[in-house]
């Protein structure tokens, strides 16, 4: 046998395989000449099949893909009019199906025994009980809305505990998160300095301009995010966490990577014109100064942070730049006309909810309400913040339950960070915790942690902090191998 025959390519050198390849090419060519959509769909099966194969071999690859897709899925719908957000659901379902058929019994399910999974499970149970809410207008609206509100958490977090529980996984997560955030920040800068592509302009012309074109000028960049609010919040989140990570990092390359992330994403936050985004570094870095247990850092950080905050809130430096001018208005919100509108709307909601302790049903407010139950009060009500939406859809019972469960989760995260011994690990976990707390605060004025990518970033952050005590002892969790249970093969 020659060396050529020993290569992988030799596999096609049989009459049957050559005939099959030729026939496939003829069929594909014919379909392409008749219908580009069909041919493109068939062509799309190739990368899908490739992904499924590698996720089957190593489920953590699927979670990396999910993380990557979460940044682009919504924004790409401006270019590709398909429900790309469902790709998140597809990957989660794929991994669970693989685990079910290839080693479910071999999984270390004891990892689920913690307050994070219990709290997420309680919230999912309440959301499922909301199906019985007599005020609910549409079951289909519930199906769409409950995914981001509850299901992503209960499906994603156990997978992180099972197949993404190594310190190297944590490093990979940070690398993907910050690398993509830099790309999105640079793309936002491209929009600011060089304008929009035609598909982005079409999106503005079809309704996006209402919140992104202010004073007759395209003021708020949105990059690949769903809108400027999500872009600004996610950029502020990445910048703030990168700053914290850089403090505990000793490696030069990694530290420079964190500096670059902080610089680019801070710029992305500014050009988004998202007023609430400035709250993220203010809250997050303030929490860090407390958790650091370093009085020198606390003193220096307080002075520098206070000076920067004064510069933004009480001076007019760079006020001729429209995004900065808009962001600065966050510190005088009570003088803003939109602030009074929000107050008036919330008074109306309070009156409407008087006899609805369980709310109007999940999916009844906002975009899903407009789509599935137009015409009623909640469908036309602008919820603004995530907590207002939860209150509207699940009532005061749901809102206070949400507060309680997340207070338990965050309290546990703070306690874990306080007890960690390794400086670098502790700094990273404090960064995750500060980011989570900051986004929870920003939820008051915008629905941040229910939207991609912030929703998955918060869930990952929570899970990593819960995993960190074992890492602090220089120990690793057991590797989940599909080969642990091969009886079904």
CORMO-V143354 format. One record per residue. PSI is psi in degrees with one decimal (none if undefined). BURIAL is 1 if it has 24 or more other ideal C-beta (glycine too) atoms within 12 Angstrom, else 0. D_LAST is the distance of its C-alpha to the last C-alpha in whole Angstrom. Layout:
BEGIN
{{PSI | BURIAL | D_LAST} {PSI | BURIAL | D_LAST}}
END
This chain:
BEGIN
{{131.3 | 0 | 33} {164.7 | 0 | 34} {-33.5 | 0 | 33} {-42.7 | 0 | 33} {-17.3 | 0 | 30} {-7.1 | 0 | 28} {166.4 | 0 | 28} {-29.5 | 0 | 25} {-20.5 | 0 | 28} {-16.7 | 0 | 28} {-27.4 | 0 | 25} {-7.8 | 0 | 27} {64.1 | 0 | 29} {153.0 | 0 | 29} {-40.0 | 0 | 30} {-46.6 | 0 | 27} {-39.1 | 0 | 26} {-40.3 | 0 | 30} {-43.8 | 0 | 31} {-40.5 | 0 | 28} {-44.2 | 0 | 29} {-42.7 | 0 | 32} {-40.5 | 0 | 32} {-42.5 | 0 | 30} {-39.2 | 0 | 33} {-45.0 | 0 | 35} {-44.2 | 0 | 34} {-42.3 | 0 | 33} {-39.5 | 0 | 37} {-44.7 | 0 | 38} {-37.3 | 0 | 37} {-37.5 | 0 | 38} {-23.2 | 0 | 41} {-40.4 | 0 | 41} {109.7 | 0 | 39} {-31.6 | 0 | 39} {-44.5 | 0 | 37} {-44.9 | 0 | 34} {-39.0 | 0 | 34} {-37.1 | 0 | 34} {-42.9 | 0 | 31} {-40.1 | 0 | 29} {-34.2 | 0 | 30} {-19.5 | 0 | 28} {-23.7 | 0 | 25} {-56.0 | 0 | 25} {-31.7 | 0 | 25} {-45.1 | 0 | 23} {-38.5 | 0 | 20} {-44.0 | 0 | 21} {-45.3 | 1 | 21} {-41.6 | 1 | 17} {-47.1 | 0 | 16} {-32.4 | 0 | 17} {-37.0 | 1 | 17} {-41.7 | 0 | 13} {-37.1 | 0 | 14} {95.6 | 1 | 17} {-26.8 | 1 | 18} {-26.3 | 1 | 21} {-36.4 | 1 | 22} {-37.8 | 1 | 22} {-35.5 | 1 | 24} {-41.6 | 1 | 26} {-41.1 | 1 | 26} {-44.5 | 1 | 27} {-44.8 | 1 | 30} {-45.1 | 1 | 31} {-32.1 | 1 | 31} {-24.8 | 1 | 33} {-26.8 | 1 | 36} {-16.4 | 1 | 36} {-44.4 | 1 | 35} {-46.2 | 1 | 38} {-34.1 | 1 | 40} {-17.0 | 1 | 39} {-16.8 | 0 | 39} {-29.8 | 1 | 43} {-39.4 | 0 | 42} {105.3 | 0 | 39} {63.3 | 0 | 40} {154.0 | 0 | 36} {71.3 | 0 | 35} {-21.0 | 1 | 33} {-24.6 | 1 | 33} {-12.9 | 0 | 30} {-30.1 | 1 | 28} {-46.6 | 1 | 28} {-40.8 | 1 | 26} {-45.2 | 1 | 24} {-43.4 | 1 | 23} {-45.9 | 1 | 23} {-41.9 | 1 | 21} {-46.9 | 1 | 18} {-41.4 | 1 | 17} {-37.9 | 1 | 17} {-42.7 | 0 | 15} {-45.3 | 1 | 13} {-34.9 | 1 | 13} {-41.3 | 0 | 13} {-15.3 | 0 | 9} {46.5 | 1 | 8} {25.2 | 1 | 10} {-40.0 | 0 | 13} {-21.8 | 0 | 14} {-3.7 | 0 | 14} {146.8 | 1 | 17} {83.9 | 1 | 21} {-8.1 | 0 | 22} {-20.2 | 0 | 25} {-19.9 | 1 | 26} {-11.4 | 0 | 27} {75.6 | 0 | 30} {166.8 | 1 | 33} {-24.2 | 1 | 35} {-53.2 | 1 | 34} {-35.2 | 1 | 31} {-43.2 | 0 | 33} {-41.2 | 1 | 36} {-39.0 | 1 | 34} {-39.7 | 1 | 32} {-41.9 | 1 | 36} {-39.7 | 1 | 37} {-42.2 | 1 | 34} {-44.1 | 0 | 35} {-41.3 | 1 | 38} {-34.4 | 1 | 37} {-36.7 | 0 | 36} {-23.4 | 1 | 39} {-17.6 | 1 | 41} {-30.7 | 1 | 39} {-2.5 | 0 | 42} {119.2 | 1 | 45} {-17.5 | 0 | 47} {-15.0 | 1 | 49} {137.3 | 1 | 46} {-26.6 | 1 | 46} {125.9 | 1 | 43} {-37.3 | 0 | 39} {-37.2 | 0 | 38} {-39.9 | 1 | 40} {-43.9 | 1 | 38} {-44.0 | 1 | 35} {-44.0 | 1 | 36} {-31.5 | 1 | 38} {-18.2 | 1 | 36} {-57.5 | 1 | 33} {-28.6 | 1 | 35} {-34.2 | 1 | 37} {-41.9 | 1 | 34} {-38.2 | 1 | 31} {-39.4 | 1 | 30} {-49.3 | 1 | 31} {-21.1 | 1 | 29} {-31.9 | 1 | 26} {-47.4 | 1 | 26} {-46.1 | 1 | 28} {-32.7 | 1 | 25} {-37.9 | 1 | 23} {-42.8 | 1 | 25} {-34.3 | 1 | 25} {-47.8 | 1 | 21} {1.2 | 1 | 21} {45.5 | 1 | 24} {14.9 | 1 | 26} {155.2 | 1 | 27} {-32.3 | 1 | 31} {-35.3 | 0 | 30} {-40.2 | 1 | 28} {-42.7 | 1 | 32} {-40.4 | 1 | 33} {-43.0 | 0 | 31} {-47.7 | 1 | 32} {-41.7 | 1 | 35} {-44.8 | 1 | 35} {-48.1 | 1 | 34} {-53.0 | 1 | 36} {-37.6 | 1 | 39} {-46.5 | 1 | 39} {-36.2 | 1 | 38} {-38.7 | 1 | 41} {-44.3 | 1 | 43} {-45.5 | 1 | 42} {-37.8 | 1 | 43} {-43.1 | 1 | 46} {-35.6 | 1 | 47} {-37.3 | 1 | 46} {-38.5 | 1 | 49} {-36.1 | 1 | 51} {-42.7 | 0 | 51} {-38.6 | 1 | 52} {-43.8 | 1 | 55} {-30.2 | 0 | 56} {0.0 | 0 | 55} {-172.7 | 0 | 55} {156.0 | 1 | 52} {166.6 | 0 | 50} {-38.0 | 0 | 51} {-28.7 | 0 | 48} {-37.7 | 1 | 49} {-37.2 | 0 | 52} {-39.4 | 0 | 51} {-41.5 | 1 | 49} {-43.6 | 1 | 52} {-22.6 | 0 | 54} {28.3 | 0 | 52} {-25.7 | 0 | 53} {-23.7 | 1 | 52} {-23.5 | 0 | 55} {-39.4 | 0 | 56} {-4.2 | 1 | 55} {-16.2 | 1 | 54} {107.4 | 0 | 58} {143.3 | 0 | 61} {32.2 | 0 | 64} {15.2 | 0 | 64} {139.0 | 0 | 62} {101.5 | 1 | 58} {-28.8 | 1 | 58} {110.7 | 1 | 54} {148.6 | 1 | 51} {-9.0 | 1 | 48} {-130.7 | 1 | 46} {8.2 | 1 | 42} {172.4 | 1 | 42} {-34.6 | 1 | 43} {179.9 | 1 | 46} {-32.5 | 1 | 49} {-48.4 | 1 | 48} {-38.3 | 1 | 45} {-50.1 | 1 | 45} {-41.4 | 1 | 48} {-43.4 | 1 | 46} {-34.7 | 1 | 43} {-42.4 | 1 | 45} {-39.9 | 1 | 48} {-51.1 | 1 | 44} {-43.1 | 1 | 43} {-46.6 | 1 | 47} {-44.7 | 1 | 47} {-38.5 | 1 | 44} {-38.8 | 1 | 45} {-44.6 | 1 | 48} {-44.0 | 1 | 47} {-38.8 | 1 | 44} {-26.7 | 1 | 47} {-38.9 | 1 | 49} {-3.4 | 1 | 46} {131.6 | 1 | 45} {-29.1 | 0 | 47} {133.8 | 0 | 45} {-48.4 | 0 | 47} {-44.7 | 0 | 45} {-39.4 | 0 | 43} {-41.5 | 0 | 46} {-36.1 | 0 | 47} {-42.7 | 1 | 44} {-40.9 | 1 | 45} {-45.0 | 0 | 48} {-43.3 | 1 | 48} {-47.2 | 1 | 45} {-41.6 | 1 | 48} {-52.2 | 1 | 51} {-43.8 | 1 | 49} {-30.2 | 1 | 47} {-40.8 | 1 | 51} {-41.5 | 1 | 52} {-40.2 | 1 | 50} {-44.1 | 1 | 51} {-48.0 | 1 | 54} {-11.7 | 1 | 54} {-22.6 | 1 | 52} {20.3 | 1 | 55} {110.1 | 1 | 53} {-41.7 | 1 | 55} {-19.0 | 1 | 53} {-30.3 | 1 | 51} {-22.2 | 1 | 54} {-29.1 | 1 | 53} {-55.5 | 1 | 50} {-33.2 | 1 | 51} {-50.6 | 1 | 54} {-48.5 | 1 | 52} {-47.6 | 1 | 49} {-30.2 | 1 | 51} {-43.5 | 1 | 54} {-39.3 | 1 | 51} {-42.9 | 1 | 50} {-31.8 | 1 | 53} {-45.7 | 0 | 53} {-19.8 | 1 | 50} {-25.7 | 1 | 51} {27.1 | 0 | 53} {107.6 | 0 | 55} {-29.5 | 0 | 59} {-46.8 | 0 | 60} {-40.1 | 1 | 57} {-45.8 | 0 | 58} {-50.0 | 0 | 61} {-44.2 | 0 | 61} {-39.0 | 1 | 58} {-40.3 | 0 | 60} {-48.6 | 0 | 63} {-44.8 | 0 | 61} {-41.5 | 1 | 59} {-39.5 | 0 | 62} {-43.1 | 0 | 64} {-41.3 | 0 | 62} {-39.9 | 1 | 61} {-40.6 | 0 | 65} {-40.2 | 0 | 65} {-43.3 | 1 | 63} {-31.7 | 0 | 64} {8.3 | 0 | 68} {178.5 | 0 | 69} {27.3 | 0 | 69} {129.9 | 0 | 67} {24.9 | 0 | 65} {-12.8 | 0 | 66} {-9.9 | 0 | 67} {117.7 | 0 | 63} {-47.6 | 1 | 62} {-38.1 | 1 | 58} {-39.5 | 1 | 60} {-40.6 | 1 | 63} {-43.1 | 1 | 60} {-37.9 | 1 | 58} {-27.9 | 1 | 62} {-12.4 | 1 | 62} {-25.3 | 1 | 60} {0.9 | 1 | 62} {41.8 | 0 | 65} {-32.7 | 1 | 62} {-17.8 | 0 | 65} {-3.9 | 0 | 67} {138.3 | 0 | 65} {-35.0 | 0 | 65} {-28.7 | 0 | 62} {-42.7 | 0 | 61} {-34.2 | 0 | 64} {-42.2 | 0 | 62} {-43.6 | 1 | 59} {-44.5 | 0 | 61} {-41.6 | 0 | 63} {-40.0 | 1 | 59} {-29.0 | 1 | 58} {-42.3 | 0 | 61} {-41.0 | 0 | 60} {-41.3 | 1 | 57} {-40.8 | 0 | 58} {-40.4 | 0 | 60} {-33.8 | 1 | 58} {5.3 | 1 | 55} {-43.6 | 0 | 58} {25.3 | 0 | 56} {74.1 | 1 | 53} {-21.3 | 0 | 51} {12.0 | 1 | 48} {-171.4 | 1 | 49} {4.4 | 1 | 48} {140.6 | 1 | 44} {129.4 | 1 | 42} {2.8 | 1 | 42} {-18.2 | 1 | 46} {159.6 | 1 | 47} {-145.5 | 1 | 47} {-39.8 | 1 | 46} {-33.6 | 1 | 43} {-43.4 | 1 | 46} {-34.8 | 1 | 48} {-42.4 | 0 | 45} {-21.1 | 1 | 45} {59.6 | 1 | 48} {149.2 | 0 | 51} {-22.3 | 0 | 54} {171.9 | 0 | 54} {-49.5 | 1 | 55} {-33.1 | 1 | 52} {-34.1 | 1 | 50} {-0.5 | 0 | 54} {130.5 | 1 | 54} {108.5 | 1 | 53} {-23.6 | 1 | 51} {-89.8 | 1 | 51} {160.3 | 1 | 50} {-36.8 | 1 | 46} {-32.4 | 1 | 48} {-40.3 | 1 | 50} {-43.7 | 1 | 47} {-40.9 | 1 | 45} {-43.6 | 1 | 49} {-38.3 | 1 | 49} {-30.2 | 1 | 46} {0.3 | 1 | 45} {179.7 | 1 | 49} {-26.5 | 1 | 50} {-48.2 | 0 | 48} {-39.8 | 1 | 45} {-47.1 | 1 | 47} {-31.6 | 0 | 48} {-41.7 | 1 | 44} {-45.4 | 1 | 43} {-48.0 | 1 | 46} {-48.4 | 0 | 45} {-41.6 | 1 | 41} {-26.6 | 1 | 42} {-38.7 | 0 | 44} {-46.6 | 1 | 42} {-49.6 | 1 | 40} {-37.6 | 1 | 42} {-41.3 | 0 | 44} {-39.7 | 1 | 41} {-44.2 | 1 | 41} {-42.6 | 1 | 44} {-42.0 | 0 | 44} {-46.7 | 1 | 41} {-39.1 | 1 | 43} {-29.3 | 0 | 46} {-13.7 | 0 | 44} {143.5 | 1 | 43} {-41.8 | 0 | 44} {125.9 | 0 | 43} {-49.6 | 0 | 45} {-47.4 | 1 | 43} {-42.7 | 1 | 40} {-40.6 | 1 | 43} {-40.8 | 1 | 44} {-44.7 | 1 | 41} {-32.9 | 1 | 40} {-40.1 | 1 | 43} {-45.4 | 1 | 43} {-42.6 | 1 | 40} {-45.1 | 1 | 42} {-39.7 | 1 | 45} {-42.2 | 1 | 43} {-46.8 | 1 | 42} {-43.6 | 1 | 45} {-42.9 | 1 | 47} {-34.2 | 1 | 45} {-36.5 | 1 | 45} {-44.0 | 1 | 49} {-23.9 | 1 | 49} {-20.0 | 1 | 47} {-35.7 | 1 | 51} {-10.3 | 1 | 52} {148.7 | 1 | 49} {87.7 | 1 | 45} {-54.7 | 1 | 43} {8.2 | 1 | 40} {-4.6 | 1 | 39} {154.9 | 1 | 39} {144.2 | 1 | 37} {-4.3 | 1 | 37} {-34.3 | 1 | 38} {-45.7 | 1 | 36} {-31.2 | 1 | 33} {-40.7 | 1 | 35} {-42.8 | 1 | 37} {-42.7 | 1 | 33} {-42.6 | 1 | 32} {-45.8 | 1 | 35} {-47.4 | 1 | 35} {-41.4 | 1 | 32} {-39.8 | 1 | 33} {-40.7 | 1 | 36} {-28.7 | 1 | 34} {-19.7 | 1 | 32} {-28.4 | 1 | 35} {-36.4 | 1 | 36} {-39.7 | 1 | 33} {-33.9 | 1 | 34} {-23.4 | 1 | 38} {11.8 | 0 | 37} {34.1 | 0 | 35} {157.8 | 0 | 32} {154.0 | 0 | 29} {154.5 | 1 | 26} {141.2 | 0 | 23} {133.5 | 0 | 20} {110.3 | 1 | 17} {133.5 | 0 | 14} {-22.8 | 1 | 11} {-4.6 | 0 | 10} {-29.8 | 0 | 12} {96.7 | 0 | 9} {15.3 | 0 | 5} {-25.0 | 0 | 5} {-5.4 | 0 | 4} {none | 0 | 0}}
END
